[in-house]
Amino acid sequence: NNAGRLLVLYKESGGTERPYDGNFTTGNGHFIRTTGNNFAARINSISNASFNMNTAGIGFKSVMRDSSTDIRVQNGNTLYSGTQANNGFPTLEYWLLRTANIYSDAGISCYWIGASITNTQIANFRTYYNTFLVSNGLTAVA
C-alpha cells in the first residue's frame, strides 16, 4: 500500500509502444507507459486508474501509491490523482524500457523505486536533480 516509482526521460521512444518500466502479469503488468494515445500508469495493480492521464514527452514522471486505493501520477508539472485497485506486487522480474515482449528505445537518465514520497519530496528531488544536470552542462529536464 506504500510504493512509488519515478524516472526522468531525456529521450522519448520513437516507436508506437513506449513502456518506460514494467513486468508481465495476467492483465498486462505494472508500468508507466504510453502506447499511441493510451497513457497509463499502474502500481501494485493490474487495473487502470480512475482518471485519465498523459505520460507522454521527456522529463519527470512518477507514480505513487499512498493507500490501498489512492494513487498519484505526475508528468512534469502536471499532477493527477485518483484511485486504483491494489492487487499486490507479484514476485516477478521488473524491467526498465520493457514490459512483456514490448521494448522501448527511450532514454532514462534517472530511475527510483521505493516507498511513496510526498509531493514536497518530489518537488525537492526535481529541483536538486535539475541543479545537478545544469551544473554538468546538461539541460534541466526533470
C-alpha positions as CSV (number, residue, x, y, z in Angstrom):
1,N,0.0,0.0,0.0
2,N,3.0,2.3,0.2
3,A,5.0,2.2,-3.0
4,G,6.5,4.6,-5.5
5,R,8.4,4.8,-8.8
6,L,9.9,7.8,-10.6
7,L,12.0,8.4,-13.6
8,V,13.5,11.1,-15.8
9,L,13.4,10.6,-19.5
10,Y,15.9,12.5,-21.6
11,K,14.7,10.9,-24.9
12,E,11.3,9.7,-25.8
13,S,10.7,6.4,-27.6
14,G,10.4,6.6,-31.4
15,G,8.0,3.6,-31.5
16,T,4.3,3.4,-31.0
17,E,4.7,1.2,-28.0
18,R,6.5,3.1,-25.2
19,P,7.0,1.2,-22.0
20,Y,9.2,3.0,-19.5
21,D,9.2,0.3,-16.9
22,G,7.2,-2.8,-16.1
23,N,6.8,-6.5,-15.7
24,F,4.4,-9.1,-17.1
25,T,1.4,-10.5,-15.3
26,T,-2.1,-11.5,-16.3
27,G,-3.8,-8.3,-17.2
28,N,-0.6,-6.7,-18.5
29,G,1.5,-5.8,-15.6
30,H,2.6,-2.8,-13.5
31,F,4.1,0.0,-15.5
32,I,4.4,3.6,-16.6
33,R,3.9,3.8,-20.4
34,T,2.5,5.5,-23.4
35,T,1.0,3.4,-26.2
36,G,-0.2,5.5,-29.0
37,N,-2.9,7.6,-27.4
38,N,-3.2,5.2,-24.4
39,F,-1.5,6.7,-21.5
40,A,-1.2,4.5,-18.4
41,A,0.4,4.1,-15.1
42,R,-0.1,1.2,-12.7
43,I,1.4,0.5,-9.3
44,N,0.7,-2.8,-7.5
45,S,-2.3,-3.2,-9.7
46,I,-3.5,-4.9,-12.9
47,S,-6.3,-2.3,-13.1
48,N,-6.4,1.0,-14.8
49,A,-6.6,4.2,-12.7
50,S,-9.9,6.0,-12.2
51,F,-8.6,9.1,-14.1
52,N,-7.2,10.0,-17.5
53,M,-3.6,11.0,-17.7
54,N,-0.9,11.9,-20.1
55,T,2.5,10.4,-19.6
56,A,4.0,11.5,-23.0
57,G,7.1,13.6,-23.5
58,I,10.5,13.8,-22.0
59,G,11.2,14.8,-18.4
60,F,10.0,13.8,-14.9
61,K,7.3,11.0,-14.4
62,S,6.2,9.4,-11.3
63,V,3.5,7.1,-9.8
64,M,2.9,6.9,-6.1
65,R,0.6,4.6,-4.1
66,D,-0.4,6.3,-0.8
67,S,-3.0,3.7,0.3
68,S,-4.8,0.6,-0.8
69,T,-6.9,2.8,-3.2
70,D,-5.2,6.2,-3.6
71,I,-2.5,6.9,-6.2
72,R,-0.8,10.0,-7.7
73,V,0.7,10.2,-11.2
74,Q,2.9,13.2,-12.2
75,N,4.2,14.1,-15.6
76,G,6.4,17.2,-15.4
77,N,4.4,19.8,-13.6
78,T,1.1,18.1,-14.1
79,L,-0.3,16.1,-11.1
80,Y,-3.1,13.6,-11.5
81,S,-4.7,11.8,-8.6
82,G,-7.5,9.2,-8.0
83,T,-8.0,5.6,-7.2
84,Q,-6.7,2.3,-8.4
85,A,-7.3,-1.2,-7.0
86,N,-4.3,-2.7,-5.2
87,N,-3.6,-6.3,-6.4
88,G,-0.3,-6.6,-4.5
89,F,3.1,-6.8,-6.1
90,P,3.9,-10.1,-7.9
91,T,7.3,-11.8,-7.4
92,L,8.4,-11.3,-11.0
93,E,11.3,-9.6,-12.7
94,Y,11.0,-5.8,-13.1
95,W,12.3,-4.2,-16.3
96,L,13.3,-0.8,-17.5
97,L,12.3,0.1,-21.1
98,R,10.4,-3.2,-21.4
99,T,7.2,-4.9,-20.5
100,A,6.4,-8.4,-21.6
101,N,7.6,-8.6,-25.2
102,I,7.4,-4.8,-25.9
103,Y,10.7,-2.9,-25.9
104,S,11.4,0.9,-25.9
105,D,14.3,2.9,-27.2
106,A,13.6,5.8,-24.8
107,G,16.5,7.2,-22.7
108,I,16.2,7.2,-18.9
109,S,18.7,9.3,-17.0
110,C,17.4,8.5,-13.5
111,Y,15.2,5.8,-12.0
112,W,14.0,5.3,-8.5
113,I,11.7,2.7,-6.8
114,G,10.7,2.5,-3.2
115,A,8.1,3.8,-0.8
116,S,5.7,6.5,-1.7
117,I,7.1,10.0,-1.3
118,T,5.2,13.3,-0.8
119,N,4.6,16.0,-3.4
120,T,7.0,18.2,-1.5
121,Q,9.7,15.5,-1.6
122,I,9.0,15.1,-5.3
123,A,9.4,18.9,-5.9
124,N,12.7,18.8,-3.9
125,F,14.0,15.9,-5.9
126,R,13.2,17.7,-9.2
127,T,14.9,20.9,-8.0
128,Y,18.1,19.0,-6.9
129,Y,18.2,16.8,-10.0
130,N,17.8,19.8,-12.3
131,T,20.5,21.6,-10.5
132,F,22.8,18.6,-10.9
133,L,22.0,18.4,-14.6
134,V,22.7,22.1,-15.2
135,S,25.9,22.0,-13.2
136,N,27.2,19.3,-15.5
137,G,26.3,21.3,-18.7
138,L,23.1,19.4,-19.4
139,T,19.5,20.6,-19.9
140,A,17.2,20.6,-16.9
141,V,14.5,18.1,-17.9
142,A,13.2,16.9,-14.6
